[in-house]
Amino acid sequence: MSEPLVARMREFGTTVFAEMTALAVRTASINLGQGFPDTDGPEAMLERAVAAIREGLNQYPPGPGVPELRQAVAEHRKQHYGLVYDPDGEVLVTVGATEALAASVLALCEPGDEVVVFEPYYDSYAAALSLAGAVRRPVTLRPVEGRFTFDPAELRAAVGPRTRAILVNSPHNPTGTVFTLEELTAIAAVVEEHGLIAITDEVYEHLTFDGVRHIPLATLPGMRERTVMISSAGKTFSVTGWKTGWVCAPRELVTAVQTVKQFLTFTSGAPWQLAVAHGLREELAWVGGMRDGLAAKRDRLMAGLSAAGFEVYRPAGTYFVQTDITPLGFTDGLDLARRLPELAGVVAIPTQVFYDRRELGRRFVRFAFCKKDEVIDEAVARLARLRGAV
Ligand SMILES: *Cc1c(COP(=O)(O)O)cnc(C)c1O
């Protein structure tokens, strides 16, 4: 049979995550590739999901999401960010941030529309844009004094008459950058000037370190009306398997996204929704403790990677440390990631796969630190063998 997959999806065959996870299993390596925590979310929240199943909440919930969760989301936005969204019509529950992103792009972009993305970008962005027939216009994040940032002139140059939207991920996976007010102001200026829609991926909103605060783009002057704000319970509450996310946006944008979402999945799991409503109302102190623990894990992994010879970029948020492999004598992160299990018994992600222009990311490799301390320690001890391996 000729290739059955449609042409626009062919470049997305198997993801690097599937390849690296399979490699980790086959070689019994420590997997610091995929970003999922190896500890559970808050106990009472887990119990709430169990209770919901036992209470019989096992049929289709309403399309926009259960009212308790939409209400809890609206309260949370108000309390944390001073943003007011009507739980009836301005909040939409989705199957994780992934569906929220895909539904937003499919709902808002015509084939041929251009969308600005900061590279390296989360892998589902490129696939969602291809499904919609939209065209990526990458703006590159580069290390400047130890932190990845963009050149505002490059951002302005990426926008043209066909630009429809800009996808903004902060705190940013995989670089760990949390955009500053100054960076967000530069983005807001471009959005305003060209009448764009901003689609913001804020799944790490609570996972910021060293007193750095996440600032939603929607809180900047004029931005709430143009922003589709996306969050998820997965990273916030360490329940990545629950796939419960949400969109907050002005009514006409939510209506558009919901029009697509209703035919992708119609709705998402009822028990998780009730449990996440509990989480947003009662478990933010737990999230604070988890975040402080993560900051310590970041420091632990960074110290080990530096000692092993990597150049390490200090992330202000997320689950990930970005490294430069060239001080060790390696030049290609994909090549190193494929050899790392044999060289050191560890699996990591080659950052270049998140770029349109792969050569710009060739020397970077991403490690996840959302793992138990003993796992990080063992990985670091193994990576110490890398020196002189080239
Ligand atoms: C994990 C992640 C997602 C996916 O979130 P889900 O709620 O699991 O769909 C989206 N964006 C970024 C940047 C992520 O790291």
The ligand as a Gaussian input file, in Angstrom:
#p B3LYP/6-31G(d) Opt

LIG

0 1
 C        2.912000      19.039000      29.159000
 C        2.694000      20.183000      28.250000
 C        1.491000      20.336000      27.555000
 C        0.413000      19.291000      27.549000
 O       -0.450000      19.392000      28.603000
 P       -1.624000      18.295000      28.780000
 O       -2.517000      18.939000      29.750000
 O       -0.985000      17.048000      29.265000
 O       -2.249000      18.089000      27.454000
 C        1.311000      21.473000      26.775000
 N        2.272000      22.398000      26.681000
 C        3.456000      22.281000      27.318000
 C        4.483000      23.339000      27.150000
 C        3.711000      21.157000      28.108000
 O        4.892000      21.014000      28.687000

